[in-house]
Amino acid sequence: AIIIAFWAQFKIDSAYKKYRTVRTLSGVTGSEVARSILDGAGLFDVRIERYGKHLGDHYDPSARVIRLSPEVYEGATIAAAGIAAHECGHAIQHQTHYAPLVLRTRIAPAVNIGSSLSIWLFMIGIFLGNPLFAKVGIIFFGGAVIYQLITLPVEFNASTRALNILKTRTFL
């Protein structure tokens, strides 16, 4: 799970570095790309916000908002357009009740708590010689791994949706 996470982050960073300086021919910014895609999908109620974290771009289904980092929100680059379109892919998944996204959204709060507790429970179990705590810690960690596996089709599907939209529109 850790190796997959590092590999995925490496791929994201590499693609971003490659395209962050390549400007779009249309000159549209990431936020403009996002608004156009959302409006085209009938998602007029989904907001787009400027978000302060570098590559912290995400769609929040509970708030119905796409949060874009400053370089994506304001950037008129291939990377900005791609990232904005990817996040719109998640909003479209939400609109269409894409099953893996629905599942991921439902279990996220429990997984966040479980993954935070897993190492502590495991360590307490080891130090106190209590195998029950250690086993529960391992089970919680396993839940986090399963969550990551559920996340993969969600991310691949959002990227596929984004690529299909970008191919048919004149953003790039």
N, C-alpha and C positions, 0 to 999 in steps of 0.2 A: 504494500500500500504506500509506504514511504517512497519507494523507488518510482512508482507510477506518479505520485504527486510531484516529485522533483523533475521527472521527465516532462510532465505537462507544463510545469512552470517554466522550464527551459525553452520549450517550444513557443510558449506565449511570448517570453522575453525576446527570443530570437526574431520572431515575426514582427514584433513591435519595433525593434531596433532597425530592422530592414526597411520598414515602410513608414516610419514616423517622420521622415523628411521628404518623402515623395508626395508632392502636392497633387490634389485631385484636379482634373482638367476643368471641372465645373466651378471650382472655388467654394463649394458649399462646406460648411463646418459639420462636425459630428452632431451637434445639436440640431442643425437643420435637416441632416439626413434622418435622424431619429424622428423628428416631428413629421416629416413627409411620409415615412414608412408607417408610423402609427396612424396618421390620418387616412392613409390609403387602406389600412386594415379596419377602419372604423373605430379605432381606439382613441377617440377624442378626449376621453376622461383620464388617460394616462399622462401624468406630468413628467417633465424632464427637468432635472435639477443639476446644477453645478455642484460637484462633490470634491472635497479637498484631498482625497487620498490618491496618490499616483497608482495607476492601474487598479484602482478599487472600484471600477465601473461595475454596476450590477442593477438588476431589476428586483424591486421589492414588491412581491405580489400582494402583501397585506396592505401596503400603502398605495399601491398602483402608481408607482413612480420609478422612472429610470434615472439613476444617479450616474453622472459622467464626470470623470476627473477633468481638471481644467484643460489639459492638453487634448483631450478627446472632445470636450464640449466646444472649445473654441478653435480647435485645429481643423484645417482644411487639407488633411492628408489622407492617404490611402488607409493608414492605420486607424485614424480617427473614424473614418467612414465605416470601416470593417467592424470596429469595436461597437460603435453605436448601432449598427445593423444587427450585430449579434445579440445585444441586449434587447432590441426590439423583437428578435426571435423568441426570447423568453416571454415577452408580453403577449405575443401571438399564441405561444404555447398555453399560457394562462387563459386566454380568450377561448381557445378550442378545447380546454380541459385535457391537455396532453397528459396521459396517465402517469408517466414517470415524474413529471413536474409536480403533479398533485400529490403523489406519494412522498416525494422529497420535501415538499412544503409542510406536509402534515407531521413528518417525523423529525424535522429539523430541530425543534426546541428540545426534545428528549435526547437527541444525539449530541447536541451542544453540551448539555449537562453531563451526559454519560461520558463523553470524551474528556471533559475537564476533570471528572472524578476518577477516571480509569487509572491513571498513573499513581494517584494518591492512594487509592484503595489497594492497588497491587503492592506498592511500597509498604503500606501499613501491614498488609498481610505477611509480607516477607519479614519485616522487622519484628512483628509480634508473634511470628510463627503460626499465624492463623490462615490456613489454606482457603477458608471461605472468602475472606476479604480479597485474597489474591485471585481466586477464581472469578469473583464478581468483577474485579478490575479487568481481567482478561476478557470477560464477556462484554463489558462496556466498550473496550477497545475494539472488539470484533464488530460491535454495532457500528462504530465509526467507520470501519473498513467497508462494511456492507453499504453504508450511506455513500461512501465515495464511489462504489461500484454503481449505485443507482444514479449518481450524478453524471456518470460518463454518457449514457444515452441522451440525457437532457442537454448536455453541452454540445455533443455532436449534432443533435437535431437542430439546436438554435443556430449553430454555425452553417448547417446546410440550408436552413431557411434564409439566413443572411446572404449567403453566396447567391442563391437563386434570385433574391430580390435585387441585389447589386448588379447581377448580370442583365436584368431586364430594365433597369432604370439608368438614367444618365448622370449619376452622381460622380462616377470615377472619371 
